[in-house]
Amino acid sequence: MFQNIIEILILSVIQGVSEFLPISSSAHLILVSSLYEFKSNSLLIDISLHLGSLLAIIYFFREELLDVKNNKRLLSLIVLGSIPLIIVGYILYSTNLIYALRDIKVIAWTTLIFAIVLYIADKNRFDKKISTNLNIQTIFFIGFFQILSLVPGVSRAGITITAARILKFNRVDSGKISFLLSIPALSGASFLGLKDIINQPFELNYLVFVAIFSSFILSFMTVKFFLIYINKFSMNVFVIYRIVIAIILFLIIY
């Protein structure tokens, strides 16, 4: 029992922290799982972890989401910007091509390449804001970039922040756009997971609730402190982290 809880907490840290930071949650989950076979890990636990993150981001932006009257345009843009990812993601998932991308060599190269891209995009000071500069053209640009996040190592948060920074949005608003786009993305991932287990026997147990709760707490804290951090500092710490991870992976591979 104690070991199971420890494993869930480790998975929750990976999911809750890396889902919203520009370091790729899928890459971390794949790498950690390959190094250590978690006995508690399962499709139901994976769904629970994603659900915890989804609930956290919805709770964090609850005022914007509930104030539909004043934020109707913003919410509509977020839905539109998520369409490319949902379509391409479903195609890759239904054809099983999504699993072909889960290769440690792919992760190593994407971790390095998109660290450099993030560094370049974040290099200059920009001041565009969601309230005045987010429109159909900009959200579709970011949305198409988000498709790349289907490749492990790219990072959904990383690539959407990168795209927003390329469009000259300030760091905080780039982070907010990324977080809002995560709501449809996490919802889609949870839906596909539920679709897989709907016809299979499964049992709700305490580990499911531990996974949801711990992922919720860690996800909420990550979002809150990340926005505080990028209001004062650049993305360089994440760029360096990604480069270090890539170098370690290259040493293991080659």
N, C-alpha and C positions, 0 to 999 in steps of 0.2 A: 504493500500500500504506500509506504513512505517513498520508495523508489519511483513508483508511478507518478506521484505528485511532483517529485523533483523533475522528472522527465517532462511533465506537462508545463512546469514553470520555465524550464529551459526553452521549450518550443514557444511558449508565450512571449518570452523575452525576444526571441528571434523574430517572431511574427509582429508583435506589438511595436518593437523599435525599428526594425528594418523595413516594414511596410510603408512607413511614412518618411523615412530618411532616404536620401539619394544613394543607397548602397545595395539595393536589390534583395528583397525578402526571399524570392524564389531561389536565388543563387545560394543564399545562406542556409535555407532549409534543405536544399539538395546536398550541399557540401557537408553539413553537420550530420545529416541522415546517412551519408555514405561513410563517414568516419565512425559513427556510432549508431547501431541499430536500436532505435527506441522501441521497446516492447509495448509502450502505451500508444504509440502513433497508429492512427488509422484514418480512413476517409472521414469518419464521423468527427474525430478529434480535429482534423484539418478544417472541416466545415465550421466547427465550434470556434476555432481560433480566428478564422476569417469573420465569423459573426460577431465576435467580441470587438474586433477592429471596426467593423461596420457600425455597430451600436455606439462606439466611442466617437467616431467622426460625426455621426448624426447628432449625438448629444452635444458635442462641441459647437456645432453650427446650428443648433436647434432654433435660435432666434431668427436666423436668416431663412431656414427651411420652413418654419411655421408662419412667417410673415410673407405669405404668398402674394398678397396684394402689392406690396412694395418691392418684392424681389422676383416677380413673375418673369421678367426679362432675363435676369441672371440664371434662374433655375431652368428656363427654357434653353439657354445657351449651353448649360452644363449637360443637359440631355442630348442636345445636338452634337456636342463635342465628343460624346461617348459612343455615338453610333458606329464610327469606323472600327473602334476596338471591339465592340460587341459582335459586329459582322465577321471580321477577320478572325477573332478569337473563337467564335462558334465553328467556323470552317476548319480551322486547325484542330480544334478539339474533336469534332465529329469525324474527321479523317485520320485521327491519331497522329497527325504530323507534329502536334505540340510536344509529344514525347521524344521525337527525334532530335529536338533542339536541346534536350536536357543532357548535354555533354560537357564534361569538365573543361575540355579545350575551348569550347564555345564560351563558357562562363569566364575563363581566364582572359580571352581576347576582348570580349564585350566589356568586362570590368575595367580593363585598361583603356580601351578606345573611348568609351563614353565618360570616363573620368577626365580625359583630355578635352573632350567636347564640352563638358560641364565647366571646366576651368576657363576655356576660351569665352564661352557664353556669359560667364559670371564676372569677367574681367573688368568691365566698365560700369560706371554708375548710370543707372536709368531711373526714370521716374514715372512711367506710365502706370495708370491705376485701373482696377477692375471697373470702378464706377463710371469712368469716362472713356476707356479705350478697349474694353472687351466687347467684341461684336462677332457677327457670324464668321467673318474672314479669319479673325485671330483665333477664335475657338476651334475652327476646323483645322487650322494650321497646327495648333497644339494637339488636337485630337488625332490627326494623322501621325504625328510624332509618337503619340502614345501607343500606337500599334507595335512599335519596336520593343515595347516592354514585354511582349509575349515571348521574347527571347531572354532566357535566364541570364542574369548578369547586367542587363541594360538598366534595370530599375525603373518602375513606372513613375515613382516620385521624381527620380533623377531626370528622366527624359522629358517629363512635362514641365518641370522647373526650367530645364535647359531651353525648351522651346519658348517658354514665356519670357525668359531672359533674352533670347535672340530677338524677340518682338519688342524688347526694351521695357518690359514691366519691371517694377522694382522688386526686390527680393521677397518682401513680405507678401505682396499681392501674387507673386509667382507661386509662393508656397500655398496660399489660399486657393488659387486656381487648381493646383495639384491635388489638394485635399478634397475639394468639392468634386473633382473628377473621380476621386477614389470611391465615392458612394455608389455610382452605377457599376464601376469595375468590381468592387467587392460584392455587390448584390448579384452580378452576373456569375461570379465565381462560386458564390454560395448556392445559387440556383442550379448550376451545372452539377455541383456536388450532391445536392439533394436529389437531383434527377437520377444520379447513379445509385443511390442507396434506397430509393423509394420502394423498389421491388425486392429488396434484400432484407433478410432478418437483421435487426439491430436492436441494441438495448441501451436505453438511456441510463447512465450511472453517474456517480458523483464526479468522475473525471471530466465529463462533458461540461458540467457546471463550473468546475475549477478552471477549465480551459477558457470558457466564455468570460468568466469574471476576471481572471488574471490578464487575458488578452485585452479586455476592455480597459482595465486600469493602466496597463503599460502603454497602450495605444493613445489613450487620452493624455497621459503625461508627456509622451513623445511629441504629439502635435502641439501642445501648449508651450513646451520649452523650446521646441524647434523654431516656432514663430518668434519667440523672444530672442533666441540666439541670432537668427538671420537678420533681425532688425539692427543688430550691432556689428555682426561679423560676416565675412565672406564665406563661400563654400569650400575654401581651401582645405580645411580639416577633413572633409569628406573625400575630396579629390586625392589627398595624400593617403588616406585609409584605403581607398580603392586601388591605388597604385601598389601599395604594400601587399594587399591581398592578391593582386594579379602576379606580382613577383614571386610570392610564395607558391602560387599555383603553377607558374612556369617552371620553378625549381622541381616541383613534384612531377610534372608531366615530362619535362625534357631532361 
